[in-house]
């Protein structure tokens, strides 16, 4: 059974939301968010941008030691994280 939780994000800090798992991210806020799969904390300029669109999501399948990090592109936003 999948487990889903909501994370509040700001544009000032990366937040680790998953580690060594399979799942997907949905942008639940009004602003764009940035995401990055990495084994270390990303720098401010890294990451892929996720628009705020209906049914916009990105999936991930992490290897051991890899993590997913999120942050708001500007301002604040929310994301739903679903872990399978």
Secondary structure by P-SEA (a helix, b strand, c coil): ccccbbbbbcccbbbbccccccccccccccbbbbbbbccccccccbbbbbccccccbbbbbbcccbbbbbbbccccbbbbbbcc
